[in-house]
Amino acid sequence: MLTIEEFRLLPDDEKAERYKELSDHDRFIWRISSPLSAKVVTNKELSKEQRESVRESRLKLLKEGKITQQQFDELEKD
């Protein structure tokens, strides 16, 4: 079994593969102590077809009662 100390010394790509070798306790320790990694997300303009598809999906959710009219209206503002 891999210890948390050994795990911390591994290169990042190997950590992804070997994470499952940690004990439950060490996995918990790693999750709460590992540095957060940020990812930049950019907005991209949707095509007319994509906007229509999203609107149809929202309407379906509204009809199925999975979202309220107020939620639908808020989403449509975007």
N, C-alpha and C positions, 0 to 999 in steps of 0.2 A: 504494500500500500504506500502511496506517495504522501509525504508529509507536506504541510502548508509551507514550511521553510524551503523544502526542495522545489515545490511548485512555484514559489515566488521568483526563483532564480531562472526558471525556464523562459525561453523566448515566447513572445505573445502568440505566435502561430501554433506553437507546441502546447501552450496552455489550453487552447480550445480543444485539442485532441485528448489531453490527459486529465482534464477537469474531473471526469467521471471516476478517476482513480483515487480521489480524495475521500476521506471519511465524510459522513454526513455533517459532523461538527466542523471539519475543516472547510467544507464547501460553504457552510453558513458563514464562517469567519471570512472567507474570501469575498462572498457577496456583499457583506456589510463593510469591508475594509478596502476593497479594490477601488482605485481611482475611477471616476466617471469619465467616460469618453464621449465627447460631443460630436455630433454629426450635423453638418450644415444641410438644411433642406431648403431648396429653392422652389419658388412658385412658378408654375408654367401655365400659360394661357391654354384653356381647353378649346378644342374645336367645337363647332356648332353641334356636330353629332354627339360628341362627348357630353356637352352640356344637356342636350335633350335626354340622353341615356341616364344621366344623374337625376334629372327632374322626374323621369318616369319611375326610377327606383324610389325616389322620395314619395311620389304619389302612391305607389304601391304600399309603402310602409304606413302612410297615412290611412289608406283604405283598410289595411289589416289591423289598425289600431295600435301599431307599434310605436308611432310617434303622434303627438297631438297636433292640432291645427297651428297652435302657437309655435311649436318646434319647427313645423314645416315652413311657416312664414319666416322664421328667423334664418333657416337654412337658405331660403330663396333670396334673402337679401344679399348674400355673399356673391 
